[in-house]
Amino acid sequence: MTLINENYLKLQAGYLFPEIGRRRRAFQEAHPEAKVISMGIGDVTQPLAPAVTAAMKKAVDEMARTETFRGYDDGGIGYEFLREAIRENDYEARGVDIDIDEIIVSDGAKCDTGNMQEIFGLDNIVAVSDPVYPVYVDTNVMAGRTGAAADKGRYEGIVYMPCTEENNFVPQPPAGKVDLIYLCFPNNPTGGVATKQQLAEWVDYARRNKAIILYDAAYEAFISEPDIPHSIFEVDGAKDVAIEFRSFSKTAGFTGVRCAFTVVPKQLKAYKKDGKAVEVGPIWKRRHCTKFNGVSYVTQAGAAAIYTKEGKKQVKEIIDIYMSNAKLIRETLGKIGYTVYGGVNAPYIWLKTPEGAGSWEFFDKLLNKAHVVTTPGAGFGSAGEGYVRLTAFGTPANVEEALERIAKAV
Ligand SMILES: *Cc1c(COP(=O)(O)O)cnc(C)c1O
């Protein structure tokens, strides 16, 4: 008799996006003439930058010739040309000293943020924001670090940190002791960002408690305000207590190409039960190379192209398209009288539903009256109730039309 891993049975059904799809289809069937616009998608719509596709085509040609063909990426942690470009442009240029040996390339920040917990003990107490990117929670449930789902879908054993208007969507370090802390800034879904001072409080907490911060900076490229840190390593002492996740998915439209990286500083330590310190970096590399065999050369060549002069310019132009969508969404909704957050340093706008309407209730209202699909905030956690998330990833024409319809509908 084969036993199943019963931790998987604790998971709540992937409810959010299937339910959105169900409601959208039901509406479309009842109103076949309506042109529904999605402002719910967390996926990019602009094509890859020309510098990226040119580099990928060149790499394909190299793969077609014996002299330049490449097989496995030796070691599976990423070619030196890509890790060096990351080190120089993402870190050194911001005054952060990172060694290329601390950079591990992968096929996605979803996998990296999901897999990272595997190398840490099951007795660690995990803290997450609420609302939250579901990957952090679900992978800890799968690993057996939680009890069952209880009240409001919250799992026993996880420390949830509400992100609300009152704290400007940035949680304070908890009063009690936690061990593994997931933070994501700029935030999906709220669009909130942490200041350097706020991150410094977290770094201080982690240092005092020998905790580790798992910092998801997938939306770093969307930061527009000059004082907002792009990396947690801009905070003094963070290299002792933090791991940073980055991705080319949102930065350069790689959601369908797949390339990301994780930075595990050499001095980062976790502990054995007897209190003896162990270096985390080599253990993450050991796990990574045992279960993963590297990102394709063609993909890494494309990723490296975003750090060239033309690549930087083109990628910025694409991000500017999304961020002018975000500005339009924020300003238009504000003018109509909605309370909105985010959209300044992130492609997400977090809209407070009027008159205390529930997330799903307001979702239905926008679908029925404006034929616009959003994402109910409650789907990201109980503190997301009373909000919907709008994304700026649509085409400018669709965004404009959706906003006109929303304005008419109220
Ligand atoms: C989109 C996203 C990622 C990136 O995932 P990839 O696997 O690299 O495509 C990571 N974290 C958050 C919060 C995201 O929204």
The ligand as an SDF file (V2000), in Angstrom:
LIG
                    3D

 15 15  0  0  0  0  0  0  0  0999 V2000
    5.8010   36.8330  -10.6950 C   0  0  0  0  0  0  0  0  0  0  0  0
    6.4100   36.6450   -9.3440 C   0  0  0  0  0  0  0  0  0  0  0  0
    7.6180   35.9810   -9.1910 C   0  0  0  0  0  0  0  0  0  0  0  0
    8.3910   35.4950  -10.4000 C   0  0  0  0  0  0  0  0  0  0  0  0
    8.1860   34.1840  -10.6680 O   0  0  0  0  0  0  0  0  0  0  0  0
    8.9850   33.4520  -11.8350 P   0  0  0  0  0  0  0  0  0  0  0  0
    8.9040   32.0110  -11.4340 O   0  0  0  0  0  0  0  0  0  0  0  0
   10.3830   33.9640  -11.8300 O   0  0  0  0  0  0  0  0  0  0  0  0
    8.2600   33.7330  -13.1220 O   0  0  0  0  0  0  0  0  0  0  0  0
    8.1670   35.8510   -7.9250 C   0  0  0  0  0  0  0  0  0  0  0  0
    7.5400   36.3630   -6.8450 N   0  0  0  0  0  0  0  0  0  0  0  0
    6.3860   37.0230   -6.9500 C   0  0  0  0  0  0  0  0  0  0  0  0
    5.7780   37.6070   -5.7430 C   0  0  0  0  0  0  0  0  0  0  0  0
    5.7690   37.1680   -8.1910 C   0  0  0  0  0  0  0  0  0  0  0  0
    4.6050   37.8130   -8.2840 O   0  0  0  0  0  0  0  0  0  0  0  0
  1  2  1  0
  2  3  1  0
  2 14  2  0
  3  4  1  0
  3 10  2  0
  4  5  1  0
  5  6  1  0
  6  7  2  0
  6  8  1  0
  6  9  1  0
 10 11  1  0
 11 12  2  0
 12 13  1  0
 12 14  1  0
 14 15  1  0
M  END
$$$$
